[in-house]
Each structure stands twice: as structure tokens, then as C-alpha cells.
């Protein structure tokens, strides 16, 4: 299953570059005070986060990485996506090395595989739709140790972005509907609000600044984080 899905990712990427006569790209290098993902802090130090996204028509391919400054956590993701009229479908391949263990990206043996796969549907990219939503379900890499079967861990998120004093605000709520990697039952696992502003230096270069507050009701944990960096693009 995993090898087949990764082969599909590679095929989609190859087809994209072969068939695309014209594509746009955007690249980011961000420095985050802490990496907060769906109500959890991953790693315990500031994180460097590079990424690049290629887009041609309705197809896009994102390559994303993250490494904390003390090596407490690292991640490398491949994300092919296809934009339909009202929503986008993405396949996320998460590669997360285990600290202190032998890690090989192409090693898919049962005990040494570090990949997890998630199918994601969202309407985040539709500008005229104020209420944003996303549903993501893992189908590989989140095994229930008790039953030896996948949890199919599912995360559902709603966002309602708006602008105040020329600053972008984005409150969000995330839940998991059943037992999985996020919680042992139905739970609210992420409530947050972020404020961001992007300063354009040119048509191809800008500086984003973001400040966020996150509270995980299920774990009763809260986090304050911020990020800045550089965004490069191919231009319009």
C-alpha cells in the first residue's frame, strides 16, 4: 500500500514536470519560535521551515521540510494536490525520522518505515468562501497497537479568516471525531487564533510575520508562537 502510494506521488510529480509547459512556483524559508501542529507542539526548540510549491493549472506539488534547532524533531513532506471547483484534494506523505534510531527515507520495512499517509480535502484556497474547512484522514502509519489495525485518525478543522486594521486574523477550531492519534475519544484538540501581516519588498519577494495563540482543550495545554522569514515567488 505505502510503496504504491509513494510510487503514485512520484508519477504525479514526473507527469507534472513533463506536461507543464508553464508553471508558477513559490518558495518559503521560515523561522518559527515553536512548531505547533493541530494543537500539539512537536519538538522543543525554534524550527527552520523551508518549502517550495509548484503549480500548473489545477495541479500543485509541495515539498516541505522542518528541523528544530536542537534536532528534537524533524519532518519532510511531499504533498501533491488537485484543485476542483469548490474544494482541493491532497495526498500528504509525512516522513518523520525517529531520534536515536536508524532512519532511511526509502526503507519501508515494517519496523523501520517512517512514512505516514493522509488524504486531505479542504476549501482553504477558495477566496470568496469565508468559512474554511478541512478534513484529513490517515490511512497508513497510525496503527493501533492493541488491535494491530489502523486508527484511521481523522482531524476536522474550521477557520473563519478576516481582516482587522489591515492585519489578517484567523480563528480556528479543530476536532477529532473518534479515538486515534489525537485523542482517545471525540474531542476538541485545537482552538487557536493567529494574526499575520505580509510585507512586500517586490513583486517576487516578501516578509511574513505571524503571531499565534493555541489551546488544546483535550490536553489542557496552551502555546504562544511566532514566525517570520522570506517568501520568494515566480511573479505574476
N, C-alpha and C positions, 0 to 999 in steps of 0.2 A: 504493500500500500504506500509506504513512505517513499520508496525508490521510484514508484510510478508517478507520484505527485511531484517529486523533485524533477523527474525527467520532463514532466509536463511544463513545469516552470521554465526549465532550460529551453524547451522547444518554443514556448511562447516568446521568450526573450530573443531567441535566434530569429524567429519569424518576424518579430517586430523590427529588428535592425535590417533584415533583408528587404522587407516590403516597404518600410517607411522611406519615402523619398524626401520627406521633410518632417522634422520633429523638433519640439521645443524641450528645453531642459532647465532645471532649477537645482541648485546645489546650496546646501547649508552647512555651516560649521558653528555649533552652539556650545556654550559652556553653561551647565546647569549647576546650581548650588546643591541640589539633590535630584535624583531621578525618581519621580513618583509616577506609578503606572496603575491605573484603575484602583486607586485607594490604598496602594501599598508602596512603601519605599524599598527600592531594590538597590542594594549597596549602601554604604555608609559614608560616602565622601562625594565631593563635587564630581561631575561627569562631563566628559567631552563627547559630543554627539554629532558626527558628520553624516550627511546623507546626500543622495542625488536622485532626482526623478526625471525620467524621460517620458515625454508624452507625444503621441501621434494620433490625431483624431480622437476616438473614444477610448483608446487603449493607453495605459500608462504602466511604467515599471519603476518601482522604487527600490533603491539599495540603501539600507540604513544600518548604522553601527553605533555602539555606545560603550564607553570604557570609563570606569571611575578612576580617579587619580591615585587611589591606593590599591587598585586591582581587586577590590572586594566584589565586583560584579562586572560582567561584560556580556555583550549580545551583538549578534549580526543577523539581520533580517532581509529577506527578499520578498517583495510584495508586487505581484502582477495584478492589475485591476482593469475592469471594463466598465465604462460609464453607459448606462441605459438612460432613458428619458427622465425617469423620476428617482433612480437610485443607482448606486455603484456596487458591483460585486468584486471582492478581493480575496485572494488566497494568500495567507500570511505564513511564511516559513520562518519560524523563530529558531535560531541556533544559539544555545546558551551553554558555554563551557562550564564545567564544574571545577571549582577551585581545588587545587591539590590533586586532581585526577588527570589521567591521560586523555587528551581531547584531540580528536581528528575530525575535521569537517565532513569527510566522506566516509567515515566509519559508521555503518548502520547496523552493526551487531546489537543484539537485544540489550545488553548491559552497558554498551558504550555509545549508543546513539544519543546525541544531544539535541536533536531536532524535534520541534513540535509544530503541528499544522492546525491552522484555524481558518474557517470560512467566515467571511465578514460581509454583511450587507448594510449600507448606510446611505443617507441622503445629505451628507455633510457638504458636498460640493455644489449643491443647488442654492444659488444666492437668494432667489426670491422666496424660498421656503424658510420662514423664521424659526420654526421649531425643527431642530435637527435630531436625528435618532440613529442608533447603530445597534445591530445585533451580531454578536460574534460567538461562534461555537467551535470548540476544539474537537477534532476527530482523530487526533494522533498525538501521543506524548503526555497525556494526563491520566494515566492508568490508576484505577482504584486498587490499591494493594490488597484489600480484603477480598475482592471478587475477581481480581486479575483481568478486569474488563475496563474499557474507557469510561470516564465520568461523563464525557461529552459536556464538559464545563461550559456554561453559557453566561455571557455578560451582555446586559441591555443598558444602553445609555441614552439619555435625553439631554439636549443642550438648547439654550434659548439665548443666542448672542444678540447683543445690542450695543449701541454706541452712546457714551456719555462724556461730555466735554472733550470730544474728539479722541477719546480713548475707547478701545474695544473691550467690552466686558462680556464674559461668557460663563454664566452659572450652569452647572450640570449635575445630574443625578444618575448614579449607576446602581443597578441591582443584579443579583443572580437569582434565577427562579427556582433552583434546586441545589442539592448537595453537589459540590465539586471542588475545584482548586481554590475558589474564592471564599467559600464558607461551607458549613456542614448542614445548611438548610437554606430556604428562601431568606434573603437578607438584602438590606441596603448596605452596599460596600463602599460607595464613593459619593460624597457630596462635596462639591468644590465650586470655587469661583476664581476666575483668572482675569487679569487686566493686562492688556498688551498695546503696544504702540510700535509702528514700524516707520523708521526714518529713512527716506530715500536719499541716497547720495548721488545716484544717477539712474538712468533707465534700467541698468543691469546690476546695480549694487545697492543694498540697503542694510540697515542695522535694526534688528528686532529687539525689543525689551519686554519681558513678561514677568509679572509677579502673581503668585497663586497661593490660595489657601485651600487645603484639602482636609476633610474629616471623614474617617471611616467609621460609621456607626456600629458596624458589626464587631470590629476590633477595638472600638473606642480609642482610636489614635488620630492625631491631627498633625499636619505638616504645613510649614510655610516654606515656599521655594521661589526661586527666581532664575531667570536665564537671559543671556544676551549672546550675540555672535554676529555672523555675517551671512547674508543671503545673496548668492550670485544667480543670474538668470541669463537666458539666451536673448532676452529682449523681446518686445512686441513688434 
